[in-house]
Amino acid sequence: MIGLRGIPASYGGVERAVEELSSHLVAGGHEVTVYARRGYSDKGVRSVGGVRIVTLPHVPTKHLEAITHTFLAVIHAGLRRNLDIVHIHATGPALFSFVPRVLGIPVVATVQGLDWRREKWGKVARGVLWVAARAAGRLPNRTIVVSRELKRFYQEEVGLETVYIPNGVTAAPTSPSLRRPSELPPLTAGGYVLFLGRIVPEKHVHTLVSAFASVPAGSDLVIAGPSSHSDDYVRRVQELADRDSRVHVVGPQYGVAKTWLLRNAAVFVQPSSIEGLPIALLEAMAEGAYPIVSNIPENIEPVTVEGQTLCRSVPVDDPASLGRAIGAALLDPERPQIAEALRANVALVYDWAQICDETVEVYRDVMRGRSARPTDPYRPL
């Protein structure tokens, strides 16, 4: 597994997805190695839950971190002669898919999103990532995409067949005695709106904070998540939050604190302008939170059941519409029933055990030399 920061996951969706997939593969009797970045994973840690960890250095800058680490990782992996598959995650790292292939090792790549659309990148970086997105569909033996919208993009705009296998989610064990951790503000269970994710421009956290100003008194807003080479944007969000005492920016939260926030939120908001398939949204629904999403296809997909979008959706970058949607959701008597329907759908559709089995079938097809097909045999669209 190459292209992530490392495991255990304490950063973003790619790390969480790889940790879950790797642990399920190990449970199924497979041997898995994850290449981690020095500084993210402790150099002395060589195994996590049966997953072998290889820690390599990287250039710790916004533009060079992923590319330098991936280059070293594919060389290291390619020189090993006992690998069946190299699995590369994200479009930028997929540029190096040719290295293991030249050395005779099959490569599978997973596209988690169209990174060249992300607002944090400048013109040159976007150009490189635009090329990488197309390379991710051409250079590996097989390309997995995590949403139907990504599959459509590769079919219609690139002319390539990919395999649709979504990310999954595992809800935390139910604990009736779960109490609010002391490091969190004095929040009331069911009395706050939550955003949880990386605080970067394309997540539109600033839109959410602006929208919340129009929500009637009686609820708080919690913003939880790390920076991602986006410290200036985090400061902008904090400045907006400082204008409203109901808004709490609490930084990244993990473990019990994260579970408590997800499980006790009245509403979870995903106001982003770009996604792949948002794991934070899946996690929120798995814990029973009612979501409000921006109306991009990648956000609409997981809140749609049997062709019907069950929750409220709003245009991107529209604080007025988002504020009205939050206010209406907080007063909606059907909110618990809708949240339960979405929770049940997430448990059925986004199950990691099923996702792992489908991924193993892709590995086996690649090892047998089978080419991609227009219709996935793994998961119907």
DOBA-6736 format. One record per residue (C-alpha): residue number from 1; residue in three letters; x, y, z. Coordinates in steps of 0.02 Angstrom, whole numbers. Each point is the difference from the previous one (the first is absolute). Layout:
<recs>
<rec resi="NUM" resn="ALA" east="X" north="Y" up="Z"/>
...
</recs>
This chain:
<recs>
<rec resi="1" resn="MET" east="0" north="0" up="0"/>
<rec resi="2" resn="ILE" east="81" north="162" up="-61"/>
<rec resi="3" resn="GLY" east="-58" north="181" up="-13"/>
<rec resi="4" resn="LEU" east="-62" north="34" up="177"/>
<rec resi="5" resn="ARG" east="82" north="80" up="152"/>
<rec resi="6" resn="GLY" east="-10" north="-158" up="105"/>
<rec resi="7" resn="ILE" east="-102" north="-96" up="127"/>
<rec resi="8" resn="PRO" east="-77" north="1" up="129"/>
<rec resi="9" resn="ALA" east="-108" north="131" up="-84"/>
<rec resi="10" resn="SER" east="8" north="169" up="84"/>
<rec resi="11" resn="TYR" east="-15" north="116" up="-148"/>
<rec resi="12" resn="GLY" east="-116" north="-24" up="-149"/>
<rec resi="13" resn="GLY" east="-115" north="-113" up="-97"/>
<rec resi="14" resn="VAL" east="136" north="-89" up="-101"/>
<rec resi="15" resn="GLU" east="89" north="-54" up="159"/>
<rec resi="16" resn="ARG" east="-162" north="-61" up="77"/>
<rec resi="17" resn="ALA" east="-47" north="-97" up="-157"/>
<rec resi="18" resn="VAL" east="170" north="-84" up="-13"/>
<rec resi="19" resn="GLU" east="1" north="-45" up="184"/>
<rec resi="20" resn="GLU" east="-170" north="-84" up="-12"/>
<rec resi="21" resn="LEU" east="38" north="-88" up="-164"/>
<rec resi="22" resn="SER" east="170" north="-61" up="63"/>
<rec resi="23" resn="SER" east="-69" north="-66" up="164"/>
<rec resi="24" resn="HIS" east="-138" north="-96" up="-91"/>
<rec resi="25" resn="LEU" east="127" north="-71" up="-123"/>
<rec resi="26" resn="VAL" east="109" north="-60" up="144"/>
<rec resi="27" resn="ALA" east="-152" north="-77" up="85"/>
<rec resi="28" resn="GLY" east="-31" north="-94" up="-163"/>
<rec resi="29" resn="GLY" east="173" north="-77" up="4"/>
<rec resi="30" resn="HIS" east="92" north="121" up="-115"/>
<rec resi="31" resn="GLU" east="167" north="84" up="37"/>
<rec resi="32" resn="VAL" east="-6" north="190" up="-14"/>
<rec resi="33" resn="THR" east="137" north="132" up="5"/>
<rec resi="34" resn="VAL" east="-41" north="185" up="19"/>
<rec resi="35" resn="TYR" east="131" north="130" up="-47"/>
<rec resi="36" resn="ALA" east="-9" north="143" up="126"/>
<rec resi="37" resn="ARG" east="79" north="172" up="3"/>
<rec resi="38" resn="ARG" east="129" north="37" up="132"/>
<rec resi="39" resn="GLY" east="-72" north="119" up="129"/>
<rec resi="40" resn="TYR" east="-175" north="-68" up="-25"/>
<rec resi="41" resn="SER" east="38" north="-177" up="56"/>
<rec resi="42" resn="ASP" east="130" north="-35" up="133"/>
<rec resi="43" resn="LYS" east="156" north="-71" up="-83"/>
<rec resi="44" resn="GLY" east="9" north="-132" up="136"/>
<rec resi="45" resn="VAL" east="-175" north="-68" up="-36"/>
<rec resi="46" resn="ARG" east="15" north="-147" up="-118"/>
<rec resi="47" resn="SER" east="-174" north="-74" up="13"/>
<rec resi="48" resn="VAL" east="-177" north="63" up="34"/>
<rec resi="49" resn="GLY" east="-135" north="-132" up="24"/>
<rec resi="50" resn="GLY" east="99" north="-125" up="-102"/>
<rec resi="51" resn="VAL" east="35" north="125" up="-140"/>
<rec resi="52" resn="ARG" east="186" north="22" up="-35"/>
<rec resi="53" resn="ILE" east="57" north="183" up="4"/>
<rec resi="54" resn="VAL" east="148" north="64" up="-101"/>
<rec resi="55" resn="THR" east="43" north="180" up="43"/>
<rec resi="56" resn="LEU" east="93" north="104" up="-130"/>
<rec resi="57" resn="PRO" east="52" north="183" up="-6"/>
<rec resi="58" resn="HIS" east="-77" north="138" up="-106"/>
<rec resi="59" resn="VAL" east="24" north="184" up="-36"/>
<rec resi="60" resn="PRO" east="-123" north="81" up="124"/>
<rec resi="61" resn="THR" east="-76" north="134" up="-111"/>
<rec resi="62" resn="LYS" east="-174" north="22" up="-72"/>
<rec resi="63" resn="HIS" east="53" north="-41" up="-178"/>
<rec resi="64" resn="LEU" east="137" north="-130" up="28"/>
<rec resi="65" resn="GLU" east="-58" north="-104" up="149"/>
<rec resi="66" resn="ALA" east="-106" north="-128" up="-94"/>
<rec resi="67" resn="ILE" east="104" north="-9" up="-157"/>
<rec resi="68" resn="THR" east="169" north="-27" up="85"/>
<rec resi="69" resn="HIS" east="-66" north="-131" up="120"/>
<rec resi="70" resn="THR" east="-92" north="-93" up="-138"/>
<rec resi="71" resn="PHE" east="157" north="-3" up="-109"/>
<rec resi="72" resn="LEU" east="102" north="-80" up="139"/>
<rec resi="73" resn="ALA" east="-141" north="-119" up="43"/>
<rec resi="74" resn="VAL" east="-25" north="-68" up="-177"/>
<rec resi="75" resn="ILE" east="187" north="-26" up="-19"/>
<rec resi="76" resn="HIS" east="8" north="-91" up="167"/>
<rec resi="77" resn="ALA" east="-153" north="-105" up="-43"/>
<rec resi="78" resn="GLY" east="58" north="-33" up="-177"/>
<rec resi="79" resn="LEU" east="166" north="-71" up="60"/>
<rec resi="80" resn="ARG" east="-91" north="-127" up="107"/>
<rec resi="81" resn="ARG" east="-30" north="-160" up="-98"/>
<rec resi="82" resn="ASN" east="-133" north="-75" up="112"/>
<rec resi="83" resn="LEU" east="-145" north="120" up="-34"/>
<rec resi="84" resn="ASP" east="-158" north="-52" up="-92"/>
<rec resi="85" resn="ILE" east="-76" north="175" up="-15"/>
<rec resi="86" resn="VAL" east="47" north="181" up="28"/>
<rec resi="87" resn="HIS" east="-154" north="104" up="44"/>
<rec resi="88" resn="ILE" east="23" north="188" up="-21"/>
<rec resi="89" resn="HIS" east="-125" north="124" up="73"/>
<rec resi="90" resn="ALA" east="-40" north="175" up="-69"/>
<rec resi="91" resn="THR" east="32" north="75" up="-170"/>
<rec resi="92" resn="GLY" east="167" north="86" up="33"/>
<rec resi="93" resn="PRO" east="87" north="-157" up="63"/>
<rec resi="94" resn="ALA" east="-75" north="-99" up="-145"/>
<rec resi="95" resn="LEU" east="121" north="90" up="-117"/>
<rec resi="96" resn="PHE" east="130" north="-125" up="60"/>
<rec resi="97" resn="SER" east="-104" north="-154" up="-41"/>
<rec resi="98" resn="PHE" east="116" north="-40" up="-144"/>
<rec resi="99" resn="VAL" east="148" north="-37" up="115"/>
<rec resi="100" resn="PRO" east="-63" north="-163" up="78"/>
<rec resi="101" resn="ARG" east="-73" north="-51" up="-168"/>
<rec resi="102" resn="VAL" east="168" north="18" up="-86"/>
<rec resi="103" resn="LEU" east="71" north="-112" up="136"/>
<rec resi="104" resn="GLY" east="-134" north="-131" up="-31"/>
<rec resi="105" resn="ILE" east="-120" north="38" up="145"/>
<rec resi="106" resn="PRO" east="-185" north="31" up="-41"/>
<rec resi="107" resn="VAL" east="-71" north="166" up="59"/>
<rec resi="108" resn="VAL" east="-174" north="50" up="57"/>
<rec resi="109" resn="ALA" east="-38" north="184" up="32"/>
<rec resi="110" resn="THR" east="-146" north="74" up="96"/>
<rec resi="111" resn="VAL" east="-60" north="175" up="-46"/>
<rec resi="112" resn="GLN" east="-74" north="82" up="155"/>
<rec resi="113" resn="GLY" east="-42" north="164" up="-87"/>
<rec resi="114" resn="LEU" east="51" north="118" up="-139"/>
<rec resi="115" resn="ASP" east="139" north="89" up="93"/>
<rec resi="116" resn="TRP" east="33" north="127" up="-138"/>
<rec resi="117" resn="ARG" east="-167" north="82" up="42"/>
<rec resi="118" resn="ARG" east="50" north="37" up="180"/>
<rec resi="119" resn="GLU" east="8" north="185" up="39"/>
<rec resi="120" resn="LYS" east="161" north="-10" up="102"/>
<rec resi="121" resn="TRP" east="106" north="-34" up="-155"/>
<rec resi="122" resn="GLY" east="78" north="130" up="-113"/>
<rec resi="123" resn="LYS" east="-2" north="-3" up="-190"/>
<rec resi="124" resn="VAL" east="157" north="-106" up="-24"/>
<rec resi="125" resn="ALA" east="-49" north="-128" up="133"/>
<rec resi="126" resn="ARG" east="-175" north="-14" up="-75"/>
<rec resi="127" resn="GLY" east="77" north="-33" up="-170"/>
<rec resi="128" resn="VAL" east="107" north="-140" up="70"/>
<rec resi="129" resn="LEU" east="-149" north="-75" up="91"/>
<rec resi="130" resn="TRP" east="-107" north="13" up="-158"/>
<rec resi="131" resn="VAL" east="129" north="-106" up="-90"/>
<rec resi="132" resn="ALA" east="8" north="-117" up="151"/>
<rec resi="133" resn="ALA" east="-189" north="-27" up="-2"/>
<rec resi="134" resn="ARG" east="12" north="-64" up="-178"/>
<rec resi="135" resn="ALA" east="157" north="-99" up="36"/>
<rec resi="136" resn="ALA" east="-92" north="-83" up="146"/>
<rec resi="137" resn="GLY" east="-119" north="-75" up="-127"/>
<rec resi="138" resn="ARG" east="133" north="-54" up="-125"/>
<rec resi="139" resn="LEU" east="160" north="-51" up="89"/>
<rec resi="140" resn="PRO" east="-62" north="-129" up="128"/>
<rec resi="141" resn="ASN" east="-62" north="-173" up="-51"/>
<rec resi="142" resn="ARG" east="-168" north="46" up="76"/>
<rec resi="143" resn="THR" east="-75" north="159" up="73"/>
<rec resi="144" resn="ILE" east="-128" north="2" up="140"/>
<rec resi="145" resn="VAL" east="-111" north="153" up="29"/>
<rec resi="146" resn="VAL" east="-96" north="31" up="160"/>
<rec resi="147" resn="SER" east="-156" north="82" up="-71"/>
<rec resi="148" resn="ARG" east="-116" north="-17" up="-148"/>
<rec resi="149" resn="GLU" east="39" north="179" up="-49"/>
<rec resi="150" resn="LEU" east="185" north="-42" up="-15"/>
<rec resi="151" resn="LYS" east="-44" north="-151" up="-108"/>
<rec resi="152" resn="ARG" east="-105" north="113" up="-111"/>
<rec resi="153" resn="PHE" east="145" north="124" up="-14"/>
<rec resi="154" resn="TYR" east="122" north="-133" up="-59"/>
<rec resi="155" resn="GLN" east="-126" north="-77" up="-121"/>
<rec resi="156" resn="GLU" east="-65" north="159" up="-79"/>
<rec resi="157" resn="GLU" east="143" north="125" up="14"/>
<rec resi="158" resn="VAL" east="154" north="-112" up="-8"/>
<rec resi="159" resn="GLY" east="-70" north="-149" up="-96"/>
<rec resi="160" resn="LEU" east="62" north="-130" up="125"/>
<rec resi="161" resn="GLU" east="-83" north="-140" up="95"/>
<rec resi="162" resn="THR" east="23" north="-6" up="188"/>
<rec resi="163" resn="VAL" east="-68" north="-107" up="141"/>
<rec resi="164" resn="TYR" east="-123" north="78" up="122"/>
<rec resi="165" resn="ILE" east="32" north="-54" up="180"/>
<rec resi="166" resn="PRO" east="-47" north="130" up="131"/>
<rec resi="167" resn="ASN" east="82" north="40" up="164"/>
<rec resi="168" resn="GLY" east="-82" north="-75" up="152"/>
<rec resi="169" resn="VAL" east="-32" north="36" up="182"/>
<rec resi="170" resn="THR" east="4" north="-91" up="165"/>
<rec resi="171" resn="ALA" east="-105" north="75" up="139"/>
<rec resi="172" resn="ALA" east="79" north="9" up="172"/>
<rec resi="173" resn="PRO" east="-67" north="-128" up="126"/>
<rec resi="174" resn="THR" east="-157" north="57" up="89"/>
<rec resi="175" resn="SER" east="37" north="60" up="176"/>
<rec resi="176" resn="PRO" east="-144" north="66" up="106"/>
<rec resi="177" resn="SER" east="124" north="72" up="125"/>
<rec resi="178" resn="LEU" east="94" north="106" up="-128"/>
<rec resi="179" resn="ARG" east="25" north="170" up="80"/>
<rec resi="180" resn="ARG" east="57" north="164" up="-74"/>
<rec resi="181" resn="PRO" east="190" north="5" up="11"/>
<rec resi="182" resn="SER" east="68" north="141" up="106"/>
<rec resi="183" resn="GLU" east="102" north="72" up="-144"/>
<rec resi="184" resn="LEU" east="-160" north="48" up="-93"/>
<rec resi="185" resn="PRO" east="-101" north="159" up="34"/>
<rec resi="186" resn="PRO" east="-153" north="-15" up="115"/>
<rec resi="187" resn="LEU" east="-114" north="-63" up="-139"/>
<rec resi="188" resn="THR" east="-173" north="-74" up="23"/>
<rec resi="189" resn="ALA" east="-34" north="-167" up="-84"/>
<rec resi="190" resn="GLY" east="-116" north="35" up="-146"/>
<rec resi="191" resn="GLY" east="26" north="186" up="18"/>
<rec resi="192" resn="TYR" east="132" north="38" up="-131"/>
<rec resi="193" resn="VAL" east="38" north="-3" up="-185"/>
<rec resi="194" resn="LEU" east="162" north="-86" up="-52"/>
<rec resi="195" resn="PHE" east="130" north="13" up="-137"/>
<rec resi="196" resn="LEU" east="139" north="-129" up="9"/>
<rec resi="197" resn="GLY" east="138" north="-11" up="-130"/>
<rec resi="198" resn="ARG" east="154" north="86" up="-66"/>
<rec resi="199" resn="ILE" east="-12" north="189" up="12"/>
<rec resi="200" resn="VAL" east="43" north="46" up="-179"/>
<rec resi="201" resn="PRO" east="-83" north="123" up="-122"/>
<rec resi="202" resn="GLU" east="-95" north="-130" up="-102"/>
<rec resi="203" resn="LYS" east="-90" north="-60" up="157"/>
<rec resi="204" resn="HIS" east="-84" north="172" up="11"/>
<rec resi="205" resn="VAL" east="11" north="10" up="189"/>
<rec resi="206" resn="HIS" east="-5" north="189" up="-18"/>
<rec resi="207" resn="THR" east="-168" north="-17" up="-88"/>
<rec resi="208" resn="LEU" east="-67" north="-104" up="145"/>
<rec resi="209" resn="VAL" east="59" north="124" up="133"/>
<rec resi="210" resn="SER" east="-78" north="144" up="-97"/>
<rec resi="211" resn="ALA" east="-161" north="-98" up="-22"/>
<rec resi="212" resn="PHE" east="-12" north="-40" up="184"/>
<rec resi="213" resn="ALA" east="-13" north="184" up="44"/>
<rec resi="214" resn="SER" east="-180" north="-5" up="-65"/>
<rec resi="215" resn="VAL" east="-48" north="-155" up="101"/>
<rec resi="216" resn="PRO" east="-109" north="46" up="150"/>
<rec resi="217" resn="ALA" east="77" north="-9" up="173"/>
<rec resi="218" resn="GLY" east="-6" north="-164" up="93"/>
<rec resi="219" resn="SER" east="130" north="-104" up="-91"/>
<rec resi="220" resn="ASP" east="189" north="1" up="-13"/>
<rec resi="221" resn="LEU" east="113" north="-33" up="-150"/>
<rec resi="222" resn="VAL" east="154" north="-110" up="20"/>
<rec resi="223" resn="ILE" east="140" north="3" up="-129"/>
<rec resi="224" resn="ALA" east="117" north="-149" up="24"/>
<rec resi="225" resn="GLY" east="147" north="-45" up="-110"/>
<rec resi="226" resn="PRO" east="182" north="31" up="-45"/>
<rec resi="227" resn="SER" east="86" north="119" up="-118"/>
<rec resi="228" resn="SER" east="70" north="-74" up="-161"/>
<rec resi="229" resn="HIS" east="135" north="121" up="-55"/>
<rec resi="230" resn="SER" east="-140" north="128" up="24"/>
<rec resi="231" resn="ASP" east="47" north="100" up="155"/>
<rec resi="232" resn="ASP" east="-53" north="165" up="-79"/>
<rec resi="233" resn="TYR" east="-172" north="-70" up="-33"/>
<rec resi="234" resn="VAL" east="-14" north="-70" up="177"/>
<rec resi="235" resn="ARG" east="38" north="175" up="66"/>
<rec resi="236" resn="ARG" east="-137" north="71" up="-113"/>
<rec resi="237" resn="VAL" east="-125" north="-126" up="69"/>
<rec resi="238" resn="GLN" east="53" north="40" up="178"/>
<rec resi="239" resn="GLU" east="-23" north="187" up="-30"/>
<rec resi="240" resn="LEU" east="-177" north="-32" up="-62"/>
<rec resi="241" resn="ALA" east="-35" north="-114" up="148"/>
<rec resi="242" resn="ASP" east="60" north="131" up="124"/>
<rec resi="243" resn="ARG" east="-147" north="110" up="-50"/>
<rec resi="244" resn="ASP" east="-128" north="-124" up="69"/>
<rec resi="245" resn="SER" east="18" north="-74" up="174"/>
<rec resi="246" resn="ARG" east="-103" north="-151" up="-55"/>
<rec resi="247" resn="VAL" east="136" north="-58" up="-121"/>
<rec resi="248" resn="HIS" east="138" north="-112" up="69"/>
<rec resi="249" resn="VAL" east="155" north="-44" up="-102"/>
<rec resi="250" resn="VAL" east="70" north="-151" up="93"/>
<rec resi="251" resn="GLY" east="138" north="-64" up="-114"/>
<rec resi="252" resn="PRO" east="22" north="-183" up="-51"/>
<rec resi="253" resn="GLN" east="-93" north="-125" up="108"/>
<rec resi="254" resn="TYR" east="28" north="-187" up="7"/>
<rec resi="255" resn="GLY" east="-56" north="-151" up="100"/>
<rec resi="256" resn="VAL" east="-133" north="29" up="132"/>
<rec resi="257" resn="ALA" east="-12" north="188" up="-32"/>
<rec resi="258" resn="LYS" east="-33" north="-28" up="-186"/>
<rec resi="259" resn="THR" east="-129" north="-135" up="36"/>
<rec resi="260" resn="TRP" east="-89" north="109" up="128"/>
<rec resi="261" resn="LEU" east="-9" north="146" up="-121"/>
<rec resi="262" resn="LEU" east="-70" north="-106" up="-142"/>
<rec resi="263" resn="ARG" east="-121" north="-97" up="108"/>
<rec resi="264" resn="ASN" east="-76" north="152" up="87"/>
<rec resi="265" resn="ALA" east="-10" north="126" up="-142"/>
<rec resi="266" resn="ALA" east="-174" north="59" up="-45"/>
<rec resi="267" resn="VAL" east="57" north="37" up="-177"/>
<rec resi="268" resn="PHE" east="159" north="-40" up="-97"/>
<rec resi="269" resn="VAL" east="43" north="121" up="-141"/>
<rec resi="270" resn="GLN" east="105" north="-42" up="-154"/>
<rec resi="271" resn="PRO" east="5" north="164" up="-100"/>
<rec resi="272" resn="SER" east="146" north="-45" up="-114"/>
<rec resi="273" resn="SER" east="28" north="46" up="-183"/>
<rec resi="274" resn="ILE" east="102" north="-157" up="-41"/>
<rec resi="275" resn="GLU" east="5" north="-176" up="70"/>
<rec resi="276" resn="GLY" east="39" north="-178" up="-50"/>
<rec resi="277" resn="LEU" east="-114" north="-93" up="118"/>
<rec resi="278" resn="PRO" east="5" north="88" up="169"/>
<rec resi="279" resn="ILE" east="41" north="-123" up="139"/>
<rec resi="280" resn="ALA" east="-42" north="129" up="135"/>
<rec resi="281" resn="LEU" east="-177" north="9" up="-70"/>
<rec resi="282" resn="LEU" east="-13" north="-190" up="3"/>
<rec resi="283" resn="GLU" east="65" north="-3" up="179"/>
<rec resi="284" resn="ALA" east="-126" north="131" up="55"/>
<rec resi="285" resn="MET" east="-146" north="-95" up="-76"/>
<rec resi="286" resn="ALA" east="64" north="-163" up="74"/>
<rec resi="287" resn="GLU" east="-11" north="82" up="172"/>
<rec resi="288" resn="GLY" east="-178" north="60" up="-32"/>
<rec resi="289" resn="ALA" east="29" north="183" up="-42"/>
<rec resi="290" resn="TYR" east="-118" north="88" up="-120"/>
<rec resi="291" resn="PRO" east="102" north="73" up="-145"/>
<rec resi="292" resn="ILE" east="-15" north="157" up="-104"/>
<rec resi="293" resn="VAL" east="108" north="-2" up="-156"/>
<rec resi="294" resn="SER" east="49" north="111" up="-144"/>
<rec resi="295" resn="ASN" east="-81" north="-60" up="-159"/>
<rec resi="296" resn="ILE" east="154" north="-70" up="-88"/>
<rec resi="297" resn="PRO" east="-22" north="-179" up="-66"/>
<rec resi="298" resn="GLU" east="130" north="-74" up="118"/>
<rec resi="299" resn="ASN" east="-97" north="64" up="152"/>
<rec resi="300" resn="ILE" east="-172" north="-43" up="-69"/>
<rec resi="301" resn="GLU" east="49" north="-181" up="-39"/>
<rec resi="302" resn="PRO" east="15" north="-65" up="180"/>
<rec resi="303" resn="VAL" east="-159" north="90" up="59"/>
<rec resi="304" resn="THR" east="-106" north="-74" up="-138"/>
<rec resi="305" resn="VAL" east="-99" north="-159" up="34"/>
<rec resi="306" resn="GLU" east="-97" north="-88" up="-139"/>
<rec resi="307" resn="GLY" east="11" north="155" up="-109"/>
<rec resi="308" resn="GLN" east="-59" north="122" up="133"/>
<rec resi="309" resn="THR" east="112" north="129" up="85"/>
<rec resi="310" resn="LEU" east="-54" north="-12" up="181"/>
<rec resi="311" resn="CYS" east="81" north="154" up="77"/>
<rec resi="312" resn="ARG" east="10" north="185" up="-40"/>
<rec resi="313" resn="SER" east="125" north="58" up="-131"/>
<rec resi="314" resn="VAL" east="53" north="177" up="-44"/>
<rec resi="315" resn="PRO" east="102" north="86" up="-136"/>
<rec resi="316" resn="VAL" east="187" north="19" up="28"/>
<rec resi="317" resn="ASP" east="56" north="166" up="76"/>
<rec resi="318" resn="ASP" east="-176" north="58" up="43"/>
<rec resi="319" resn="PRO" east="-2" north="53" up="184"/>
<rec resi="320" resn="ALA" east="-181" north="58" up="-5"/>
<rec resi="321" resn="SER" east="-65" north="-167" up="-64"/>
<rec resi="322" resn="LEU" east="110" north="-97" up="119"/>
<rec resi="323" resn="GLY" east="-56" north="103" up="150"/>
<rec resi="324" resn="ARG" east="-183" north="-30" up="-44"/>
<rec resi="325" resn="ALA" east="32" north="-187" up="-22"/>
<rec resi="326" resn="ILE" east="84" north="-14" up="170"/>
<rec resi="327" resn="GLY" east="-141" north="95" up="86"/>
<rec resi="328" resn="ALA" east="-132" north="-109" up="-83"/>
<rec resi="329" resn="ALA" east="91" north="-162" up="40"/>
<rec resi="330" resn="LEU" east="16" north="45" up="184"/>
<rec resi="331" resn="LEU" east="-189" north="20" up="8"/>
<rec resi="332" resn="ASP" east="-45" north="-149" up="-110"/>
<rec resi="333" resn="PRO" east="-97" north="-133" up="99"/>
<rec resi="334" resn="GLU" east="45" north="-131" up="-131"/>
<rec resi="335" resn="ARG" east="187" north="27" up="22"/>
<rec resi="336" resn="PRO" east="28" north="-155" up="112"/>
<rec resi="337" resn="GLN" east="-92" north="-116" up="-120"/>
<rec resi="338" resn="ILE" east="96" north="65" up="-151"/>
<rec resi="339" resn="ALA" east="164" north="-17" up="93"/>
<rec resi="340" resn="GLU" east="-43" north="-180" up="44"/>
<rec resi="341" resn="ALA" east="-42" north="-42" up="-182"/>
<rec resi="342" resn="LEU" east="167" north="70" up="-55"/>
<rec resi="343" resn="ARG" east="92" north="-93" up="138"/>
<rec resi="344" resn="ALA" east="-76" north="-165" up="-56"/>
<rec resi="345" resn="ASN" east="45" north="35" up="-182"/>
<rec resi="346" resn="VAL" east="180" north="41" up="44"/>
<rec resi="347" resn="ALA" east="16" north="-163" up="97"/>
<rec resi="348" resn="LEU" east="-66" north="-96" up="-151"/>
<rec resi="349" resn="VAL" east="90" north="85" up="-145"/>
<rec resi="350" resn="TYR" east="164" north="60" up="75"/>
<rec resi="351" resn="ASP" east="54" north="-156" up="93"/>
<rec resi="352" resn="TRP" east="189" north="-23" up="8"/>
<rec resi="353" resn="ALA" east="-9" north="-190" up="-4"/>
<rec resi="354" resn="GLN" east="-92" north="5" up="-167"/>
<rec resi="355" resn="ILE" east="116" north="136" up="-66"/>
<rec resi="356" resn="CYS" east="152" north="-103" up="47"/>
<rec resi="357" resn="ASP" east="-69" north="-153" up="-92"/>
<rec resi="358" resn="GLU" east="-32" north="105" up="-156"/>
<rec resi="359" resn="THR" east="176" north="72" up="8"/>
<rec resi="360" resn="VAL" east="76" north="-173" up="14"/>
<rec resi="361" resn="GLU" east="-95" north="-51" up="-157"/>
<rec resi="362" resn="VAL" east="79" north="148" up="-90"/>
<rec resi="363" resn="TYR" east="172" north="-57" up="60"/>
<rec resi="364" resn="ARG" east="-33" north="-176" up="-63"/>
<rec resi="365" resn="ASP" east="-61" north="62" up="-169"/>
<rec resi="366" resn="VAL" east="157" north="106" up="-20"/>
<rec resi="367" resn="MET" east="113" north="-145" up="47"/>
<rec resi="368" resn="ARG" east="-90" north="-109" up="-129"/>
<rec resi="369" resn="GLY" east="27" north="133" up="-132"/>
<rec resi="370" resn="ARG" east="-183" north="40" up="-28"/>
<rec resi="371" resn="SER" east="-40" north="170" up="-74"/>
<rec resi="372" resn="ALA" east="-128" north="125" up="63"/>
<rec resi="373" resn="ARG" east="-180" north="-20" up="-56"/>
<rec resi="374" resn="PRO" east="-136" north="131" up="-28"/>
<rec resi="375" resn="THR" east="-114" north="-85" up="127"/>
<rec resi="376" resn="ASP" east="73" north="-36" up="171"/>
<rec resi="377" resn="PRO" east="-20" north="-180" up="55"/>
<rec resi="378" resn="TYR" east="41" north="56" up="177"/>
<rec resi="379" resn="ARG" east="-138" north="124" up="44"/>
<rec resi="380" resn="PRO" east="-150" north="50" up="-106"/>
<rec resi="381" resn="LEU" east="-25" north="184" up="-41"/>
</recs>
